[in-house]
């Protein structure tokens, strides 16, 4: 049996929102095009938040329009609320993700909303999407952030995450995802929580993990996720936006290292790793001096490395 | 069932031999003492090689004498040949590891010896150790380096590694270990190779892995190792000696991150992680400016982190 994993590039959203500088629109377009050309099949191109909150992502609608022109690419965007979802629909995204923080303290601090208020928005978004012709209806994911722990509350009860996953599905999401926003996750916890959520909402309603590498466990957590039936992993080219030397570091797992691990294991991801490594050049040129991460880009591919059959090489 | 894992600190040997500067003897002693005090139960304190080849490790005999005075600590050393083993016995080590490179090209380049010549030495060392009173006889491990791939030969056949493991056991080793010298290993390969070697030599004759983090997969490979029944992992405090930005980087997995992952998973290692993190200060002071690695030291422990019962906290 050949396992196939979908890598969802979130750098243009999670990476760019985590740095202060604004990447020029042309560079963002070039980045998205280059990654898609390297074989990446899903990219979260931005977030439909007010420009005054995240000026780095103010051009998300233009990026959606650009990315929709790339054949075979799933164009995803984050939406914080109904208004964001309306803008996402208007822009024509294929997938919207609404974040819900498992830690209510975190939700109140970051979104100024309770769980109940966020779930109200989920229902309103589901109604909006339900009214669209099926060909124009984006896939709707509820992303549970701080699912593995919270920097304010500490431990987050697994029963709370399960309960919220059920609530998101009942409120009209097509699927749920789990996010290790704080980099607290460990492989044993990934296995437990994925199994519990899959058991509660049905195996096909949890497919994706958004993992960080804050404490260096990102790829070990991916491995545990794969063993638990996860088929989609978010990652960021060059780990952009994640600085392990800064408090509150984001620290997405690095797309290049993730692709290398999966391909080395014989798992197809449909990506040409050599080409992907070249895409870093776009980030280096557009954001000179911005720290990039990843081990494989520095070490290079092993001598005689052969990607799995089906992946470009 | 509580799993327990032995962490074997190899920084004083593999870390220090990979950097040009020589750490003063007093600092080495302080490092070894501090790690043992933090709960580390096995430390490879050096290598019995000629001082002209590795002046960084010329004081290994003095370190063995020092470390033997620490109650409960297993004092390990590398030996390249019979002469080294004689010196190790004289110094009073508890464990000797003789490296044998699975890639014969690598063996010829680094040790200037064929597999047959190294196996002759193994037999001679086994005779030497067999002649000692059982209380003074060090444990004898054959460490198969480049077991997961070679920078000269590329892929190393798994059948070759299995064959060498059998040869090492037949030549008189007490156990064998597998080393990812080049940072080529991936989790699927770890599972396959560990299973194959355990099948060939008996499960209890392969207990340890020496993994590198050259391409960021170190902890994922540890996870695969644990699932395959491995109970001892080598690592280096601060990843000392491993520079991902230099060709031929060693890049041992980082002891701090390894301890964090295992403890977060509920696996006991007998180590007080907060105290272990403080030991870095000794390296920083003794080798100012030398790059240290690890994510957990920068990110800190998660809020409310509780180590497994039995581990110090």
Interface residues (C-beta under 8 A of the other chain):
Chain A: X149 X150 X151 X152 X153 X154 X155 X182 X183 X184 X186 X187 X188 X189 X213 X214 X215 X216 X217 X219 X220 X222 X223 X224 X244 X245 X249 X251 X254 X257 X260 X261 X264 X265 X266 X294 X295 X296 X298 X299 X302 X303 X304
Chain B: X149 X150 X151 X152 X153 X154 X155 X182 X183 X184 X186 X187 X188 X189 X213 X214 X215 X216 X217 X219 X220 X222 X223 X224 X244 X245 X249 X251 X254 X257 X260 X261 X264 X265 X266 X294 X295 X296 X298 X299 X302 X303 X304
